[in-house]
Amino acid sequence: MNKPLPDLLPALRAMANPHRVQIMEWLLNPEAHFPPQRDGDLVQDGVCVGFITEKTGLSQPTVTSHMKALESAGLVTSKKIKNWVFYKADREALRQISESFGSAAG
């Protein structure tokens, strides 16, 4: 079921930051943007926050803040493996957002 557009505001706010948009693009196709990981599968488990930090060139606290914003908005899921947090795009949430806009457009 499509969400009403006002319910999408948290996701839209999260995507208002260019770093977050870039991170989401990478997470949608992790094998094309990140090297293989020692722990965790890029597709099944997500991408280690360390790799995201390295690729963005931002500090780890800044990347963690961005990832928490994306997770709070329901755009990514997280999983802890050993001492690291792995993130992956929530494709179902993104599909619902896309469908909601499609319905609103008529």
C-alpha positions as CSV (number, residue, x, y, z in Angstrom):
1,M,0.0,0.0,0.0
2,N,1.2,3.5,-0.9
3,K,2.1,5.9,1.9
4,P,0.4,9.3,1.9
5,L,2.9,11.9,0.8
6,P,3.1,13.6,4.2
7,D,4.3,10.3,5.7
8,L,7.2,10.4,3.3
9,L,8.6,13.6,4.8
10,P,11.3,11.9,7.0
11,A,12.6,10.0,4.0
12,L,12.6,13.2,1.9
13,R,14.3,15.2,4.6
14,A,17.0,12.5,4.9
15,M,17.6,12.6,1.1
16,A,18.0,16.4,1.2
17,N,21.7,16.0,1.9
18,P,24.0,15.4,-1.2
19,H,26.3,13.0,0.8
20,R,23.3,10.9,1.8
21,V,22.1,10.8,-1.8
22,Q,25.5,9.6,-2.9
23,I,25.7,7.0,-0.2
24,M,22.3,5.7,-1.2
25,E,23.4,5.4,-4.8
26,W,26.4,3.4,-3.7
27,L,24.3,1.1,-1.4
28,L,21.9,0.3,-4.2
29,N,24.7,-1.3,-6.2
30,P,27.3,-2.1,-3.6
31,E,29.3,-4.6,-5.7
32,A,30.0,-1.9,-8.2
33,H,31.2,0.7,-5.6
34,F,32.9,-1.2,-2.8
35,P,35.6,-3.9,-2.7
36,P,34.9,-7.4,-1.2
37,Q,34.8,-7.4,2.6
38,R,36.5,-9.8,4.9
39,D,33.4,-10.0,7.1
40,G,29.9,-9.8,5.7
41,D,28.6,-10.1,2.1
42,L,28.1,-6.7,0.4
43,V,24.6,-7.6,-0.9
44,Q,23.3,-9.8,1.9
45,D,24.7,-8.1,4.9
46,G,25.4,-4.6,3.6
47,V,28.5,-2.4,3.4
48,C,30.8,-1.8,6.4
49,V,30.6,1.7,7.7
50,G,34.4,1.8,7.4
51,F,34.2,1.4,3.6
52,I,31.5,4.0,3.4
53,T,33.7,6.4,5.5
54,E,36.7,5.7,3.3
55,K,34.8,6.3,0.1
56,T,33.1,9.5,1.2
57,G,36.3,11.0,2.7
58,L,34.3,12.2,5.6
59,S,35.0,11.5,9.3
60,Q,33.5,8.3,10.8
61,P,31.3,10.3,13.2
62,T,30.0,12.3,10.3
63,V,29.2,9.2,8.3
64,T,27.7,7.5,11.3
65,S,25.4,10.6,11.7
66,H,24.4,10.4,8.0
67,M,23.7,6.7,8.3
68,K,21.6,7.1,11.4
69,A,19.5,9.7,9.6
70,L,19.0,7.3,6.7
71,E,18.1,4.5,9.1
72,S,15.7,6.7,11.1
73,A,14.0,7.6,7.8
74,G,13.6,3.9,7.0
75,L,15.8,4.1,3.9
76,V,18.6,1.7,5.2
77,T,18.9,-1.2,7.6
78,S,21.8,-1.9,9.8
79,K,23.4,-5.1,11.0
80,K,26.3,-5.5,13.5
81,I,29.0,-8.0,12.6
82,K,31.8,-8.3,15.1
83,N,32.8,-4.7,15.9
84,W,31.4,-3.1,12.7
85,V,28.0,-1.9,11.6
86,F,27.0,-2.8,8.0
87,Y,24.3,-0.9,6.1
88,K,22.2,-1.8,3.1
89,A,19.4,0.0,1.3
90,D,15.9,-1.0,2.2
91,R,14.6,-1.7,-1.3
92,E,11.0,-2.2,-0.2
93,A,10.9,1.3,1.5
94,L,12.4,2.8,-1.7
95,R,9.8,1.0,-3.8
96,Q,7.0,2.3,-1.6
97,I,8.3,5.8,-2.0
98,S,8.5,5.5,-5.7
99,E,4.9,4.1,-5.9
100,S,3.6,6.9,-3.7
101,F,5.0,9.5,-6.0
102,G,3.6,7.6,-9.0
103,S,0.1,7.5,-7.5
104,A,0.3,11.2,-6.5
105,A,1.3,12.1,-10.1
106,G,-1.8,10.5,-11.4
